[in-house]
Amino acid sequence: MDARDTTKDNLELLRQQLEGGRMRSARVMVNSLHPSEVARLLESLPRKKRTMLWEIVDSEIEGDVLVEVSDEVRDGLIEGMQTEDLIAATEGMEVDDLADLLVDLPEAVTQEVLQSLDKQDHERVKQVLAYDEESAGGLMNVDIVTVRPDVTLEVVARYLRFVGEIPDGTDSIFVVNRDNCYIGSLFLSKLLTSDPEEMVANVMSTDVMPIRANTASTQVVWEFENRDLLSAPVVDDDFHVLGRITVDDVVDVIRDEAEHALMSAAGLDEEEDMFAPVFKSAGRRALWLGVNLCTAFLAAAVLDQFKTTLDTIVLLAVLMPIVPSMGGVAGIQSLTIITRAIALGQISKDNAIGIMRKELMVGLLNGFGWAVVVSLFTFIWFEEWKIGGIIGAAMIINMFVAALAGFSIPLILKRLNIDPALAGGVVLTTVTDVIGYATFLGLGAALLL
C-alpha cells in the first residue's frame, strides 16, 4: 500500500471517529502518525473538521506539523492559536524548521519565541533568518559537527561518544582549520572502518565541494542531483562553515518546484487551500481568466478583420480552428522544453543560437509534414485543392512562428523577472492564435476572393 492509499484510509477512519464523537480514539490515531502525515490529513479536511483535528494534536508535534502544511493552511491554524500555544509549539524544534515557521508567525509572537531561546539557539536562528528562504543559507541547518585535520580518528570517536549524539541525517563530519574554514569531509564510514591511529587529514575527502550561502535553492538541487550528495557544507564568501544541507531539505525543494510548475501552468498558487472560501478562490483565479479573456478578444479582433472573407467562403470557418490548434501544441512543446532548460541552467549565450536553430528546424519539419497530411485530407473531404494548399501554407508558417515563440517567450519573461511557467502559456496561446488566424484567413482572402 503506497502513501496515498494510507492517507486515504487514515482520512476515512478519522472521519468516522470524528463524526462518531470518538475523540479519544482519534487522538491516539493522529498522534501516532508522523507530522507530515498529520499535515496531509489536515490539508484533506474541510475547515470545521480541520479545527477539530488540530485541537487533538499534541503540542509536542504541533510545530513540526505547522512546518509541513501548506502556507495558507498554516496561516489559518496559526490564526486560531493563542500566543502561549504558539510558543509551546516551537519548543524543541530543529533550528532550520523553526526559522521557516517564524517567518509566518505574527511579529510579537516571533519576538517572544526568540526571547525564549537560549543564547546559542537565538544566534543560530538569527543566522538562518538572515538569508533568503529560497537560498542555501535559508535551507541550511546550523546544527553540525566539525573537527580539525590534525587529530586522529580515535580522538574524533572519543569526542562523539562524549557528546553522546550527532545531528539527524549526518553522513559526514566537516573538517575545518583554526579559522573554521572548510577543508574537507570525514565520512562516518571512513571513521568506522579506518585505523583509529590514522590522522583525519589522511582519510578525509576533498571531493565534496561546499555550497555558498547565497546560492539559489534551484542550484542547490542541481548540485545534489549531479553530484549524488547526501549532505553538503554551507559556507560564507570566506569559506567559513555556517551549516549543512541534507538530502531531505532538497527533496522538499524538488516537491515545491514540481507543485509550482504544475499549478502555475493553470495560473494557480500551489499554496492555495483546497477548502478555501469560494469567493477567495474565485478572486484568485479571476486574474488569469481575465488575462486570457483579453487575449481571446485580441484573437477575435483579428477574425473581425476577415469577416467579409468568412461570409463569402464559409468553408474557411470550418477549417479555421486547425491552424492555431496545431501551432499551439507545437509551441507548448518548445515552451516546456525551454522552460525546463532554464530551470536546470542548461541555456547560455554560447548554446542559445544552436538551440533556437534546432527548435525552428523541428517546427518547420513538423509543419511541412502535417501540412501535407492536412492538405490531402482537405482535398479529399471538400475537393478544394486551393483551400488545401492555403491551410497547408498557413500551418507551416504558424508552426515555425510557434517554435520561435516557444523558444523566445520563456527567455524574455525570465529577463523581465516573470515566471515563464506562470505566464508563458498565455502569451504563447495568444501568439499562435493571432498568427494562425491571420495567415489562414489572409491567404484565403488573397487567393480566393
Secondary structure by P-SEA (a helix, b strand, c coil): ccaaaaaaaaaaaaaaaaaacaaaaaaaaaaaccaaaaaaaaaaccaaaaaaaaaaccccaaaaaaaaccaaaaaaaaaaccaaaaaaaaccccaaaaaaaaaaccaaaaaaaaaaccaaaaaaaaaaaccccccccccccccbbbbbccccaaaaaaaaaaaccccccccbbbbbcccccccccccaaaaaccccccccccccccccccccccccaaaaaaaaaaacccbbbbbcccccccccccaaaaaaaaaaaaaaaaaaaacccccccccccaaaaaaaaaaaaaaaaaaaaaaaaaaaacaaaaaaccccccccaaaaaaaaaaaaaaaaaaaaaaaacccccccaaaaaaaaaaaaaaaaaaaaaaaaaaaaaacccaaaaaaaaaaaaaaaaaaaaaaacaaaaaaaacccccccaaaaaaaaaaaaaaaaaaaaaaaccc
